[in-house]
Amino acid sequence: MSYEGAIDLDTIDDHVQKSATIGIIHNFGQTPKQLFKKPHGQRLPPNRDPLSPNFYNIVHHAEYLTQSVIPVKDIGTSVGEILFHGDKIFVSHSQRSYDPYACTRYVEWGFSDNSVRLFQTETNKILGIYENLHLEAITCVKWADDRTIVTTSRDTVVCIWQIVQMKSTLELKLMKCLRGHREAVSVVAVSVAYSVIVSGSEDKSCIVWDLNRLEYVRQLGKHEDGVRVVAINDATGDIATCSGPVLRLWTINGDLLLQKYTTQIGDPILDCIFYAGRTGEWVPKELIFTSHRRGTIKVWEKNIVDARFKNTMGSISISSLQQSMDSVIVDSTNDAACAQTGAGSSSATESENAGEVGSTTNQGLIPAANIETVSTTSVASGEAPSGENVEDEQSLGARSRQSSQATGSTTGAGSRAKPAKWALKLLQAYTYEDRLRIDGGAVPNIVSLHVSR
């Protein structure tokens, strides 16, 4: 009845039947028109040929990464940013930032007149010179979109500017100045997907700002040293902040997930990025890449170490879902509903990578044996009394609620759920080798990372 063209209301003469048909259509809606009349094509078979170029991917085979024989690109100075746009690679120094959406323009800063200059990528033509944007030296510039840039400075202020097309020139229009830091702002990161700006300062603080309203949102805890690296995962919203060798992961709501001492003291993190996969690709693992002063690149995997949340990735597991479905059983013989719950005690710890599964404190790693594991106690409730063969839905729902409340009150220390515990597991560590230039045996600093999708 709800399909298009199934019923012609003009041909119905009975007024009662016509009113009932119209009511049914208004109540249940109408089925959309059929779009495809041919069957969908078959799915591609899984690639099982180890010799094919697409067999190995970075998520499952991070240990097979190798260094190229010659550099992909050599700019002759410290690399500050690496971008891939189509089949082209854009590499810039530490005081240049490309437009990540089209790479047709870029901005530079660090000049003696404390200005920011806008260039065209193909011709390197100057499109605009903008002076007196800050009271002190500019430290970082990031693109929010193709017409909005975010600047930070040693004057503790974060400014958002909009590129406005005038008659023959491009001008910068100040949208807002964000104040909250007490010392120089050294780094900033922008996420359009979550509409946030995250800034890190030398005052050991990290602040989250709203990109739409341009307002203060929250501060991310306290760090031991100045925040030098900030990264945002556009897929999950996780925020990574790095101060010295310590890596911290936060949720988009400001909750601390974990902290990790990645290296020894004296080898700080110089860059950190998330691997989110291609657009629309489901990534089964969350990978984080860090680069260090001593020429090391490390690949980390984010894992759950709490036994209750193992292999659930923060969602409801299959076993818990099955238990919740089995908590209410309908007896087909007498149509009487019985509420029962069953749970088994479970506690599990992993022996592999024990040094990587521990949580961290300011003094260092805590062994995996000290991690608290939660075990649930089994609770069994008796059968509900079956006095009548037919029971109304109200009594059935009341007993189900009572059974769930009894189970929650007797399981564990209380009914309040504990958050999952996360840890970083080291998958692989690579040491960069300069095979073409040897500068007196000095180890190069890896200051910029990019993982191709």
N, C-alpha and C positions, 0 to 999 in steps of 0.2 A: 504494500500500500504506500510506503514511503518513497519508492523509487520514482524517478522522473518519468512522467508519461504513463504511469501505471493506472491512474484513475483520472477520468475526465469529469470534473464537478458539474459541468454544464449539462451533462447527459443524465444526471440523477434527478428524478422527478419527486421522489419522496422527500418531504421537508425534514422529517426526523432523521432519516438516514444521511441526508446531506449535512445536517448540523453535526451529527456524530462523526462523520468522516472528516469534516473541517476541524473538529475538536481534537481528533486523534493526530492529525497532521501538525496542528499547533503545539500539541503536547510533546510528541516524540520527534518532531522535526522532519526534515526531508533528507534522504540519502544523496550525497553529492553525485554529480554525473560521472559516469565511468570514463576514465582517462585512457587506460590501456586495454586494447582488445587482443593483443598477442601476448603469449607467455613471456616472462622475463628470461633473459639469458642465463645460462648456467654459471655458477661461480668458478672462478679460476682455481685450479687445483693448487694445493700448497707446494711451494718450491722446496724440493728435497735434494737438489743437485748442488753439492758443495762447490762446484766449479763455476756456477753461474754468478754473475756480478751482484745480484740482489739477494743472495743467500745469507750473507753476513750483514747484520745490522748492529748498530752501536749499543742497543739496549741489551742484547743477549751475548754479544761477542766484543765487549769493551777491551778484553785482554789482547785482541789481535790488532790493535791500532799500532801503526808503525810510522816512523818519521820519514818524510820524503828525502830523496837524495839531495836535491837542490831546493832552495827556498822558492815558494810559490810566487812571492813578490818581495822585493827588497827596496825599502824607501830610504835607507841610509840613516835612520834616526829611530828613536824610541817609538814603538807602535802603541797607539792609544785606543784604536778602534778598528774592528774588522767587520765588514758587512758583505753579504752576498745578496745581489739583486739580479734575478734571472741567472744567466751564465757568466756574469761579471763579478769580480771581487773588488771591493773598495777598502783600501787600507789607509789609515791616517795616523798622524802623530798625536801626541797626548793633548794638544790644544786645538783640535779640529773635530767637528762632529757633523756627519752627513745626515741629510734628511732620510730617515729609514724607510719612507713610503715610496719614494721614487728615485732617490739618490741623484736628483738633478741639481740640488743646491747643497751647500755646506756653509757652516759658520766657523770662524776662527777667533781666538782671543789670546791674551797674553802679550799684547803690544805695549810699547812704552807709553802711549797715550791712554792706556786702559780702555780701549774700545773693543767692540765686537763688530766683525766685518762679515758680510754676506757675499758669497761667491757663487758663480755658476760653475757646475762641475765640468762640462765639456770644454769650455773656453777659458776657465779660471778668471772670468771677468768679474770685477767688483760690482755688485748690485747695490750695495749700501754700506756706509760706515756710520756706526752709532756710538757716540761718546757719552761719558758721564752717566752710564747706566747704574753704577754703584759708586759708593764713596771710596772704596778701597779696591784692591786687585780682584779680578774675577777668577774664580777657581774652577768652575765647571759649567758647561752649557749642555742641555739635553733638549731634544725635540719632543713635544707632546703630540703634535700632529703637523701636517705640512704647512700650517700657518701660525703655530704657537710654539714658543721656546721657553725654557725654564733656565734661569741663570742663578748661580750662587756666588758668594763673594766672601772675602775676609771681614766684611762689615756685619756678619752674622745674619744677613737678610737673604731670603729666597724670593726672587721676583719672577712673575709670569708676564710675558710679552706676546703681543699679537702682531703679526706681520700684515700691514695694511697697504693695499695698492693705491697709490696716489696717481696723479696725472701721468707723471713720467718716472717716478721713483717709488721705492718700497720703504715705508717708514715703520718704526716700532712703536706700538701703542701700549703703554703700561696698563695691565689689567688689575694687578694687585701685588702688594708687597707682604710677604708672610714673615712674621717675626715670632721667634720662640727660642732660638739658640742664644747662648751667651758668648760663644767664641766662634772662630771662623768655620764656615760651612764648607766642607771639603768634597762632598760627593752628593749626587742626587740621582734618583731613578724614577721613571714614570711608567705607569701601567694604564693604558687606555681601556683595557678589558675590565679592570676593577675600578677605574676612575680614581686613582690615588697617586700622590707624589710622596716619595720617601726621601728624606734628607738626613745625612749624617754629618756630625760636627766634631770639632776637636774638643768640645766640652764633654765628650763621652756620652752623648745623647743621640737618639735617632727619633725623628718625629714623622708621623704620617699625616698628610694633608689631603683634603678632598679636592679633586681636580675640577669638579663641576662647580661647587660652591666657593672654592678657594678659601677654605677655612681649616682651622686646626681640628684634628680628629683625636689623636692620642700620641703618647710617647711610648717607645718600645724599651722599657726597662732601663738598666744602667749597664755600661760597659767598663772594662778595666782600663781601656785606653781610647784614644780618639777613633771614631768610626771612619775607615778609609774605603770600604767597599760595601755597596748595597746592591742587591739584585731582587727582582720580583718575578715569580713564576706566573705567567699569564694564564696557565691552565688551571692551577689550584689556588692561586692567590697567596701562596707562601712567600714570606719575605726573609731573605738571608742578609744578615749584617755581619761584617768581619772587622774585628779590631785586633791587630797583631796576629797571632796564630790561632785565635779563637773564632770559630764559626758558630753563629746562633741562627736557629730557624724559628720564625714566628708565624702564626696564622694571620689572616687578614684582619682578625678582630683583636690582635695584639697579644694573644696567648703564646707563651714560650713553649715550643715543642721540644727542643733539645739544644744543648751546647756541646761543642766538640773542640778539643785541642788537636788540631790537625797536624802540627809539627812541633818541634822543640822551640824554645824561646830563641829569638834571633833570626827566625825564618818566617816572616809574616806573610799573610795572604795578600797578594797583589791584585787578583781578580777572581771573580766567582760568577758562574752562570748556571742556569737550569737548562736541562734538555727536555723540551716539551713535545718533541716529535713534529711531524708535518701537520699541516692544517687538517683537522678532522681525524687525525690518526690516534688510535687508542694506544697509550703507552702503558704496559703492565708494570713498569718499574719507574721510580722517580730517581733520576740521576742528577748529580751535582758535580760540576768540575771546578777545581780550585787550582790556581797557579801561585807559585811561591818564589821568593827572592833567590833561592839557591838553584833555580833552573828546573824545578820539579812540577809536573802536572799530575794531579791526583783525581781519580774518579771515585765518587762516593755513591752509595745506594741508600735510600731512606727506607728503613725497615721498622716494623713493630716488634718490640721485645716482650710485651705483656702477653702471657699465654692465653688470656681470654680473648684478645683481639688478633691472634695470629691468623694470617691469611685472610683477614677481613677487610683490610685497607680502610678502617674507620667506618665501615658499614655493617649491616646485619649479616651474620654468617649463616650458612645453610643449615648448620646443626641447630642454632638457636631458633631459626625460623621454623624448622621442623618441630622442635619442642613446643613452640607456641601454638602451632597448628594442632598438635596432639593433646594440648591441654584440655580441649573440649571434645568429647567423643559422643556421638549420637548412637544410641543402641537401636538398631533397626527392628529388633524383635518386639520390644514393648514401647518404642518411640519415646523412651525416657532419656533425658540428657544427664550425663554424668561428667563432672569436672574432676580431672586428675592432672597432676603435674609430676614430672619426673626429671630429675637432674642427677648427674653423676659428678663426682669430684674429679677435677682435672687440674693438673699443674704440670708445666713443661718448661724446661730451660734447654738452651742449645749449648753444646760444648765447643762447636766450631766457631772460630773468630771471637773468642772470649774477650780479647782485648778490645774489640771494636763494638761489642754489644753493651758495654757498661755505660752508665750515665756519667756525667762529668760534674766536677765542682771547680771552685777557683784554684784548689791545690793540684788537681789533676784528675786522672781517670779513676773511677770506682770499679773494682772487679765485678765480673758478671755474677759471681756468687752472692754479692751483696744486693743485687736487684731484687726487690720485693715481687714475689709471684703470688697471685691471688688464686685460691682454690675455693670452689663453691661446694656447699654441703647439700647433700641430697635431701629432698623434702618430698614426702608423699602424703597426700590428703586422701581421706576416705571417700567412699562413694556417696553420692548424694542420695537421700531417701527417695525411693520410688513408690510413692503412694498411689499416684494416678498414672494412667497410661498416656494421657494427653496433658501437657503443661503449656501454659502461655509463655510468650517470649519474655515477659517481664520477670518472672521467677527464674527463667534460664539465665538471663543477663545478670540478675542479682547474684546468683550462685557463682557465675563465672568471675564477677568482680571480687567477691569474697575470697575465692580460691586464689586469684592473682595477688590480692593484698596479703593473704596469709603466706604465700610463697615469698613475696618480696620482703616481708618483715622477718622471716626466719632464715633467709639466705644471707650469708656473709655478716659483716659487722652492722650493716644498715641498708636501707633501701636506696640510698643515694649512690648513683653510678659513678665509678672512678674513671677519669680520662685515660686514654690509651697512652702507653709509653713508647716513645720513638727513639731511634738511635741511627747513627750513620755507620755503614759498613764499607770499609775500604775495598774496592774492587781491583784497582790497578794504580800503579804509580809509574810515571815515565820521567826520565831525566833527559833534558834537551842537550844535544851535542852539536856544537857549531863545527860542522865538517869543512867549511870553507874558510872561516876566519878563526884564528887562534890569537886572542889578545892576552898573551902572557899567562895562559892557563886560567884566566878569570871565568867564572860561571855566569852566563847572562841571566838577567832578571826577566822573567816572563810576566809582563804587565798587562797583557790583553789576551782574551780567549774568545773563540767563536766555534760553535759546533754546527756544522752544516746539517740542514734538515733534508 
